Amino acid sequence: MNAMIDSVLHPLEWVVAWLMVGFHQIFTWIGLPPEAGFTWAFSIVGLVVVIRIILIPLFVKQIHASRRMQLIQPEMQKIQKKYKGKTDPESRQAMTQETMALYKRTGTNPFSSCLPILLQSPIFFALFRVLNSLAGIAAGTKPSIGPLTPAVAAQANASTIFGAPLSATFQHTLTIVHGVAVSAPSTVTTKIVCVVMIVLMSASTFTTQRQLMMKNMPASALDNPFAKQQKVLLYLMPLMFVFSGVTFAIGVLLYWLTTNLWTMGQQFYTIRRMPAPGSLAEKALQARRIKSGKEHKKFTIPGLTHEAEPEEIQDSPVEEVKPKSGQRQQPKRKKRVKPTGQVDGKPGPTQQPGGRQPGGRQPAGRPQPGAKPSATADGDA
């Protein structure tokens, strides 16, 4: 097992050593003292910058994967509600198949968000092994790692920051006595520096996670089990760092603190420019774009069915609204001009020229020229 770990970490140790020594030479060429602890500390910071720049494409994939996971949460909740309370193997298998089909349909990979962290872990442990090997390389009991020769290793091992050696831990410090690496208890100054680094590292981790949950998660995603686990980890991880940080060298703690600060700044930029759909950050981005007169396009992915699709508009004639009652609607008779000589659809008496009817009677309702209108509808009796 140890041989396999060595075979994996040895190339990374060689890369870490080359980057540290290379940045140390650059800072020495600028004018910093080669034996100063801050020169080696800046070399560790340069190592972090190079690693994080290399991981930027994976970080972008992580952001897109996280946004897709936020969008498919309603569909995930439907699947979970569908199989809620069913513990038989068939139901569990069907739930897994539907979940995987949803991932495939929407192009979502839930493991993409873990890639940057997984790829940083080997670098972290490689730096840990390099710093722990400084005293052995300086004493000649361990082989050199790339450009990290015994002379360079002795200089790096003796460098201090705020009075604490970069290779020292909270518990012990490795020094070279007569060409032999000797472990001694750490001084009070070293312990104080370690505690300050652990507190800053824990605070930066807590701030980064809280910023992600409070600003870049929609309200619907805060109620699922995954969000509840994130809330637990929000307070649990700083406690883990308190207990695990005492075993790491100050140089490793510096690497961890630097990468946390990088993550915090990178996440602040991402939340401002590429927020999660439905989050408070997206509403703030929409308000800023509307205020500046720019169009805000929401992030969407194909394959989702929980959103109603717009209806197609067809060029069809508008139908007449029919009555909702159960009675049959009577056809309406069209008004038309009655022909002369007909009353209520029946043929009337033949009308003589001049408008007189047979017998010299004037039609009702039509006064003679020059005569006053009668008070009755039938005229003179």
TIVEX-69193 format. One record per residue (C-alpha): x, y negated, z; residue in three letters. Coordinates in nm, 2 decimals. Example, Ala and Ser with C-alpha at 12.3 -4.5 7.8 and 13.67 -1.06 7.14 Angstrom:
TIVEX-69193
<<1.23; 0.45; 0.78>; ALA>,
<<1.37; 0.11; 0.71>; SER>,
end
This chain:
TIVEX-69193
<<0.00; 0.00; 0.00>; MET>,
<<0.28; -0.24; 0.09>; ASN>,
<<0.47; -0.15; -0.23>; ALA>,
<<0.16; -0.24; -0.43>; MET>,
<<0.12; -0.57; -0.25>; ILE>,
<<0.49; -0.65; -0.31>; ASP>,
<<0.46; -0.57; -0.68>; SER>,
<<0.17; -0.81; -0.71>; VAL>,
<<0.30; -1.10; -0.49>; LEU>,
<<0.67; -1.09; -0.60>; HIS>,
<<0.61; -1.26; -0.94>; PRO>,
<<0.40; -1.52; -0.77>; LEU>,
<<0.67; -1.58; -0.50>; GLU>,
<<0.91; -1.64; -0.79>; TRP>,
<<0.67; -1.90; -0.94>; VAL>,
<<0.61; -2.07; -0.61>; VAL>,
<<0.99; -2.09; -0.54>; ALA>,
<<1.06; -2.24; -0.89>; TRP>,
<<0.79; -2.50; -0.84>; LEU>,
<<0.90; -2.60; -0.49>; MET>,
<<1.26; -2.63; -0.59>; VAL>,
<<1.18; -2.81; -0.91>; GLY>,
<<0.97; -3.07; -0.73>; PHE>,
<<1.24; -3.10; -0.47>; HIS>,
<<1.50; -3.18; -0.73>; GLN>,
<<1.26; -3.44; -0.89>; ILE>,
<<1.20; -3.62; -0.56>; PHE>,
<<1.57; -3.60; -0.48>; THR>,
<<1.65; -3.76; -0.82>; TRP>,
<<1.40; -4.04; -0.74>; ILE>,
<<1.59; -4.12; -0.43>; GLY>,
<<1.44; -3.92; -0.14>; LEU>,
<<1.69; -3.75; 0.10>; PRO>,
<<1.73; -3.38; 0.00>; PRO>,
<<1.74; -3.26; 0.36>; GLU>,
<<1.43; -3.46; 0.47>; ALA>,
<<1.12; -3.27; 0.57>; GLY>,
<<0.90; -3.51; 0.37>; PHE>,
<<1.09; -3.43; 0.05>; THR>,
<<1.00; -3.06; 0.10>; TRP>,
<<0.65; -3.15; 0.21>; ALA>,
<<0.59; -3.35; -0.11>; PHE>,
<<0.72; -3.05; -0.30>; SER>,
<<0.44; -2.84; -0.14>; ILE>,
<<0.19; -3.11; -0.24>; VAL>,
<<0.33; -3.10; -0.60>; GLY>,
<<0.28; -2.72; -0.59>; LEU>,
<<-0.09; -2.77; -0.50>; VAL>,
<<-0.14; -3.03; -0.78>; VAL>,
<<0.01; -2.79; -1.04>; VAL>,
<<-0.20; -2.50; -0.93>; ILE>,
<<-0.53; -2.70; -0.91>; ARG>,
<<-0.47; -2.85; -1.26>; ILE>,
<<-0.43; -2.50; -1.40>; ILE>,
<<-0.75; -2.40; -1.23>; LEU>,
<<-0.96; -2.69; -1.37>; ILE>,
<<-1.11; -2.49; -1.65>; PRO>,
<<-1.22; -2.22; -1.40>; LEU>,
<<-1.36; -2.49; -1.18>; PHE>,
<<-1.57; -2.63; -1.46>; VAL>,
<<-1.71; -2.27; -1.52>; LYS>,
<<-1.78; -2.25; -1.15>; GLN>,
<<-1.98; -2.58; -1.17>; ILE>,
<<-2.19; -2.45; -1.46>; HIS>,
<<-2.24; -2.11; -1.29>; ALA>,
<<-2.36; -2.29; -0.98>; SER>,
<<-2.60; -2.51; -1.17>; ARG>,
<<-2.74; -2.20; -1.35>; ARG>,
<<-2.79; -2.03; -1.02>; MET>,
<<-2.98; -2.32; -0.89>; GLN>,
<<-3.21; -2.32; -1.20>; LEU>,
<<-3.29; -1.95; -1.18>; ILE>,
<<-3.38; -1.96; -0.81>; GLN>,
<<-3.76; -1.98; -0.88>; PRO>,
<<-3.74; -1.67; -1.09>; GLU>,
<<-3.53; -1.50; -0.83>; MET>,
<<-3.79; -1.58; -0.56>; GLN>,
<<-4.06; -1.43; -0.78>; LYS>,
<<-3.87; -1.11; -0.81>; ILE>,
<<-3.80; -1.10; -0.44>; GLN>,
<<-4.17; -1.17; -0.36>; LYS>,
<<-4.27; -0.90; -0.61>; LYS>,
<<-4.08; -0.63; -0.43>; TYR>,
<<-4.11; -0.77; -0.07>; LYS>,
<<-4.17; -0.49; 0.18>; GLY>,
<<-4.09; -0.21; -0.07>; LYS>,
<<-3.80; 0.00; 0.05>; THR>,
<<-3.83; 0.31; -0.17>; ASP>,
<<-3.54; 0.38; -0.41>; PRO>,
<<-3.75; 0.32; -0.72>; GLU>,
<<-3.85; -0.03; -0.61>; SER>,
<<-3.50; -0.12; -0.51>; ARG>,
<<-3.37; 0.00; -0.84>; GLN>,
<<-3.64; -0.19; -1.04>; ALA>,
<<-3.56; -0.50; -0.84>; MET>,
<<-3.19; -0.47; -0.93>; THR>,
<<-3.27; -0.41; -1.29>; GLN>,
<<-3.50; -0.71; -1.32>; GLU>,
<<-3.23; -0.93; -1.14>; THR>,
<<-2.96; -0.82; -1.38>; MET>,
<<-3.19; -0.87; -1.68>; ALA>,
<<-3.25; -1.23; -1.55>; LEU>,
<<-2.88; -1.29; -1.53>; TYR>,
<<-2.83; -1.15; -1.88>; LYS>,
<<-3.12; -1.35; -2.03>; ARG>,
<<-3.00; -1.68; -1.88>; THR>,
<<-2.63; -1.62; -1.93>; GLY>,
<<-2.56; -1.65; -1.55>; THR>,
<<-2.27; -1.49; -1.38>; ASN>,
<<-2.30; -1.50; -1.00>; PRO>,
<<-1.93; -1.42; -0.95>; PHE>,
<<-1.80; -1.71; -1.16>; SER>,
<<-1.83; -1.94; -0.86>; SER>,
<<-1.58; -1.73; -0.67>; CYS>,
<<-1.31; -1.73; -0.93>; LEU>,
<<-1.12; -2.04; -0.82>; PRO>,
<<-1.11; -1.92; -0.46>; ILE>,
<<-1.00; -1.57; -0.56>; LEU>,
<<-0.72; -1.69; -0.78>; LEU>,
<<-0.59; -1.93; -0.52>; GLN>,
<<-0.57; -1.66; -0.25>; SER>,
<<-0.26; -1.49; -0.41>; PRO>,
<<-0.08; -1.82; -0.44>; ILE>,
<<-0.16; -1.89; -0.07>; PHE>,
<<-0.02; -1.56; 0.04>; PHE>,
<<0.29; -1.60; -0.19>; ALA>,
<<0.37; -1.94; -0.03>; LEU>,
<<0.32; -1.78; 0.31>; PHE>,
<<0.58; -1.51; 0.23>; ARG>,
<<0.82; -1.76; 0.08>; VAL>,
<<0.82; -1.98; 0.39>; LEU>,
<<0.85; -1.68; 0.62>; ASN>,
<<1.15; -1.56; 0.41>; SER>,
<<1.35; -1.89; 0.44>; LEU>,
<<1.54; -1.79; 0.75>; ALA>,
<<1.61; -1.44; 0.62>; GLY>,
<<1.74; -1.58; 0.28>; ILE>,
<<1.95; -1.84; 0.46>; ALA>,
<<2.10; -1.57; 0.69>; ALA>,
<<2.16; -1.34; 0.39>; GLY>,
<<1.94; -1.06; 0.52>; THR>,
<<1.69; -1.11; 0.24>; LYS>,
<<1.75; -1.15; -0.13>; PRO>,
<<1.71; -1.49; -0.30>; SER>,
<<1.38; -1.57; -0.47>; ILE>,
<<1.46; -1.73; -0.80>; GLY>,
<<1.63; -2.07; -0.75>; PRO>,
<<1.58; -2.04; -0.37>; LEU>,
<<1.94; -1.95; -0.29>; THR>,
<<2.08; -1.92; 0.07>; PRO>,
<<2.20; -2.28; 0.07>; ALA>,
<<1.87; -2.42; -0.05>; VAL>,
<<1.68; -2.19; 0.19>; ALA>,
<<1.88; -2.31; 0.48>; ALA>,
<<1.81; -2.67; 0.39>; GLN>,
<<1.44; -2.60; 0.36>; ALA>,
<<1.43; -2.40; 0.68>; ASN>,
<<1.59; -2.69; 0.88>; ALA>,
<<1.37; -2.96; 0.74>; SER>,
<<1.11; -3.10; 0.98>; THR>,
<<0.80; -3.31; 0.95>; ILE>,
<<0.70; -3.52; 1.25>; PHE>,
<<0.97; -3.32; 1.44>; GLY>,
<<0.82; -2.98; 1.35>; ALA>,
<<1.00; -2.74; 1.11>; PRO>,
<<0.79; -2.65; 0.80>; LEU>,
<<0.86; -2.28; 0.85>; SER>,
<<0.75; -2.29; 1.22>; ALA>,
<<0.41; -2.16; 1.35>; THR>,
<<0.22; -2.25; 1.66>; PHE>,
<<0.38; -1.95; 1.84>; GLN>,
<<0.74; -1.93; 1.73>; HIS>,
<<1.01; -2.09; 1.52>; THR>,
<<1.28; -1.91; 1.32>; LEU>,
<<1.63; -2.06; 1.34>; THR>,
<<1.97; -1.95; 1.22>; ILE>,
<<2.22; -1.88; 1.50>; VAL>,
<<2.57; -1.77; 1.39>; HIS>,
<<2.43; -1.65; 1.06>; GLY>,
<<2.15; -1.45; 1.21>; VAL>,
<<1.77; -1.54; 1.21>; ALA>,
<<1.65; -1.58; 1.56>; VAL>,
<<1.29; -1.63; 1.67>; SER>,
<<1.22; -1.87; 1.95>; ALA>,
<<0.91; -2.02; 2.11>; PRO>,
<<0.78; -2.33; 1.94>; SER>,
<<0.83; -2.66; 2.11>; THR>,
<<0.55; -2.88; 2.23>; VAL>,
<<0.60; -3.12; 1.93>; THR>,
<<0.56; -2.83; 1.69>; THR>,
<<0.24; -2.71; 1.87>; LYS>,
<<0.09; -3.06; 1.86>; ILE>,
<<0.16; -3.09; 1.48>; VAL>,
<<0.01; -2.74; 1.43>; CYS>,
<<-0.31; -2.84; 1.62>; VAL>,
<<-0.35; -3.16; 1.43>; VAL>,
<<-0.30; -2.98; 1.10>; MET>,
<<-0.56; -2.72; 1.20>; ILE>,
<<-0.81; -2.98; 1.31>; VAL>,
<<-0.77; -3.18; 0.98>; LEU>,
<<-0.80; -2.86; 0.78>; MET>,
<<-1.11; -2.75; 0.96>; SER>,
<<-1.27; -3.10; 0.93>; ALA>,
<<-1.20; -3.13; 0.56>; SER>,
<<-1.35; -2.78; 0.50>; THR>,
<<-1.66; -2.88; 0.70>; PHE>,
<<-1.70; -3.21; 0.52>; THR>,
<<-1.67; -3.04; 0.18>; THR>,
<<-1.93; -2.78; 0.25>; GLN>,
<<-2.17; -3.02; 0.41>; ARG>,
<<-2.14; -3.26; 0.12>; GLN>,
<<-2.22; -2.97; -0.11>; LEU>,
<<-2.53; -2.87; 0.08>; MET>,
<<-2.68; -3.21; 0.17>; MET>,
<<-2.63; -3.38; -0.17>; LYS>,
<<-2.60; -3.11; -0.43>; ASN>,
<<-2.87; -2.86; -0.34>; MET>,
<<-3.24; -2.90; -0.43>; PRO>,
<<-3.50; -2.87; -0.15>; ALA>,
<<-3.63; -2.54; -0.29>; SER>,
<<-3.28; -2.38; -0.26>; ALA>,
<<-3.24; -2.47; 0.10>; LEU>,
<<-3.50; -2.22; 0.21>; ASP>,
<<-3.36; -1.90; 0.06>; ASN>,
<<-3.14; -1.65; 0.24>; PRO>,
<<-2.83; -1.76; 0.05>; PHE>,
<<-2.86; -2.12; 0.18>; ALA>,
<<-2.91; -2.00; 0.53>; LYS>,
<<-2.59; -1.80; 0.51>; GLN>,
<<-2.42; -2.12; 0.38>; GLN>,
<<-2.54; -2.31; 0.69>; LYS>,
<<-2.40; -2.04; 0.91>; VAL>,
<<-2.06; -2.04; 0.73>; LEU>,
<<-2.07; -2.42; 0.75>; LEU>,
<<-2.01; -2.40; 1.13>; TYR>,
<<-1.84; -2.06; 1.14>; LEU>,
<<-1.55; -2.13; 0.90>; MET>,
<<-1.39; -2.41; 1.11>; PRO>,
<<-1.39; -2.17; 1.41>; LEU>,
<<-1.22; -1.91; 1.19>; MET>,
<<-0.95; -2.16; 1.10>; PHE>,
<<-0.89; -2.24; 1.47>; VAL>,
<<-0.80; -1.87; 1.54>; PHE>,
<<-0.62; -1.79; 1.22>; SER>,
<<-0.44; -2.12; 1.18>; GLY>,
<<-0.21; -2.06; 1.47>; VAL>,
<<-0.04; -1.77; 1.28>; THR>,
<<0.04; -1.98; 0.97>; PHE>,
<<0.35; -2.18; 0.91>; ALA>,
<<0.32; -2.56; 0.90>; ILE>,
<<0.40; -2.56; 0.53>; GLY>,
<<0.11; -2.32; 0.47>; VAL>,
<<-0.12; -2.54; 0.67>; LEU>,
<<0.00; -2.84; 0.47>; LEU>,
<<-0.08; -2.65; 0.15>; TYR>,
<<-0.42; -2.56; 0.28>; TRP>,
<<-0.50; -2.92; 0.39>; LEU>,
<<-0.38; -3.06; 0.05>; THR>,
<<-0.60; -2.82; -0.15>; THR>,
<<-0.90; -2.90; 0.08>; ASN>,
<<-0.85; -3.28; 0.01>; LEU>,
<<-0.82; -3.20; -0.36>; TRP>,
<<-1.14; -3.00; -0.35>; THR>,
<<-1.32; -3.28; -0.16>; MET>,
<<-1.23; -3.54; -0.42>; GLY>,
<<-1.30; -3.31; -0.71>; GLN>,
<<-1.64; -3.21; -0.57>; GLN>,
<<-1.73; -3.58; -0.50>; PHE>,
<<-1.66; -3.66; -0.87>; TYR>,
<<-1.85; -3.35; -0.98>; THR>,
<<-2.16; -3.42; -0.77>; ILE>,
<<-2.17; -3.78; -0.90>; ARG>,
<<-2.13; -3.68; -1.27>; ARG>,
<<-2.27; -3.33; -1.29>; MET>,
<<-2.52; -3.28; -1.00>; PRO>,
<<-2.73; -2.97; -0.95>; ALA>,
<<-3.08; -2.99; -1.10>; PRO>,
<<-3.34; -3.11; -0.85>; GLY>,
<<-3.09; -3.23; -0.60>; SER>,
<<-3.06; -3.58; -0.44>; LEU>,
<<-2.75; -3.64; -0.64>; ALA>,
<<-2.93; -3.58; -0.97>; GLU>,
<<-3.20; -3.83; -0.87>; LYS>,
<<-2.93; -4.08; -0.78>; ALA>,
<<-2.76; -4.02; -1.12>; LEU>,
<<-3.10; -4.06; -1.30>; GLN>,
<<-3.16; -4.39; -1.12>; ALA>,
<<-2.81; -4.52; -1.21>; ARG>,
<<-2.85; -4.43; -1.58>; ARG>,
<<-3.20; -4.58; -1.60>; ILE>,
<<-3.06; -4.90; -1.44>; LYS>,
<<-2.78; -4.92; -1.70>; SER>,
<<-3.02; -4.84; -1.99>; GLY>,
<<-2.88; -4.50; -2.06>; LYS>,
<<-3.08; -4.18; -2.13>; GLU>,
<<-3.08; -3.91; -1.87>; HIS>,
<<-3.09; -3.56; -2.00>; LYS>,
<<-3.17; -3.28; -1.75>; LYS>,
<<-2.96; -2.97; -1.75>; PHE>,
<<-3.16; -2.67; -1.89>; THR>,
<<-3.08; -2.32; -1.99>; ILE>,
<<-3.26; -2.08; -2.22>; PRO>,
<<-3.45; -1.78; -2.10>; GLY>,
<<-3.65; -1.93; -1.82>; LEU>,
<<-4.02; -1.88; -1.80>; THR>,
<<-4.12; -2.07; -1.49>; HIS>,
<<-4.15; -2.40; -1.67>; GLU>,
<<-4.46; -2.46; -1.89>; ALA>,
<<-4.38; -2.49; -2.25>; GLU>,
<<-4.53; -2.78; -2.44>; PRO>,
<<-4.84; -2.70; -2.65>; GLU>,
<<-4.81; -2.73; -3.03>; GLU>,
<<-5.01; -3.00; -3.19>; ILE>,
<<-5.20; -2.89; -3.50>; GLN>,
<<-5.36; -3.11; -3.76>; ASP>,
<<-5.71; -2.97; -3.72>; SER>,
<<-6.04; -3.17; -3.72>; PRO>,
<<-6.18; -3.26; -3.39>; VAL>,
<<-6.47; -3.04; -3.30>; GLU>,
<<-6.79; -3.19; -3.16>; GLU>,
<<-6.83; -3.14; -2.79>; VAL>,
<<-7.11; -2.90; -2.73>; LYS>,
<<-7.34; -2.92; -2.42>; PRO>,
<<-7.24; -2.70; -2.13>; LYS>,
<<-7.60; -2.61; -2.04>; SER>,
<<-7.75; -2.28; -2.15>; GLY>,
<<-8.04; -2.44; -2.34>; GLN>,
<<-8.04; -2.44; -2.71>; ARG>,
<<-7.98; -2.78; -2.86>; GLN>,
<<-8.26; -2.90; -3.09>; GLN>,
<<-8.15; -3.03; -3.43>; PRO>,
<<-8.17; -3.40; -3.46>; LYS>,
<<-8.38; -3.54; -3.75>; ARG>,
<<-8.21; -3.79; -3.97>; LYS>,
<<-8.38; -4.12; -4.01>; LYS>,
<<-8.48; -4.20; -4.36>; ARG>,
<<-8.69; -4.45; -4.54>; VAL>,
<<-9.05; -4.34; -4.59>; LYS>,
<<-9.18; -4.37; -4.94>; PRO>,
<<-9.45; -4.62; -5.00>; THR>,
<<-9.80; -4.47; -4.94>; GLY>,
<<-9.70; -4.21; -4.69>; GLN>,
<<-9.77; -4.23; -4.32>; VAL>,
<<-9.60; -3.98; -4.09>; ASP>,
<<-9.51; -3.76; -4.38>; GLY>,
<<-9.87; -3.74; -4.52>; LYS>,
<<-9.98; -3.89; -4.85>; PRO>,
<<-10.19; -4.20; -4.78>; GLY>,
<<-10.45; -4.36; -5.00>; PRO>,
<<-10.34; -4.50; -5.33>; THR>,
<<-10.23; -4.86; -5.28>; GLN>,
<<-10.34; -5.12; -5.52>; GLN>,
<<-10.12; -5.39; -5.66>; PRO>,
<<-10.08; -5.68; -5.43>; GLY>,
<<-10.08; -5.46; -5.12>; GLY>,
<<-10.46; -5.42; -5.10>; ARG>,
<<-10.62; -5.09; -5.03>; GLN>,
<<-10.94; -4.96; -5.19>; PRO>,
<<-11.24; -5.15; -5.06>; GLY>,
<<-11.06; -5.48; -5.04>; GLY>,
<<-10.92; -5.41; -4.70>; ARG>,
<<-10.57; -5.55; -4.62>; GLN>,
<<-10.32; -5.29; -4.47>; PRO>,
<<-10.30; -5.31; -4.09>; ALA>,
<<-10.02; -5.51; -3.95>; GLY>,
<<-9.97; -5.71; -4.27>; ARG>,
<<-10.14; -6.06; -4.27>; PRO>,
<<-10.26; -6.22; -4.59>; GLN>,
<<-10.07; -6.51; -4.73>; PRO>,
<<-10.18; -6.84; -4.56>; GLY>,
<<-10.39; -6.65; -4.29>; ALA>,
<<-10.32; -6.67; -3.92>; LYS>,
<<-10.22; -6.34; -3.75>; PRO>,
<<-10.50; -6.16; -3.58>; SER>,
<<-10.49; -6.06; -3.22>; ALA>,
<<-10.58; -5.70; -3.30>; THR>,
<<-10.39; -5.45; -3.49>; ALA>,
<<-10.68; -5.36; -3.73>; ASP>,
<<-10.76; -5.72; -3.85>; GLY>,
<<-11.12; -5.85; -3.89>; ASP>,
<<-11.39; -5.59; -3.83>; ALA>,
end
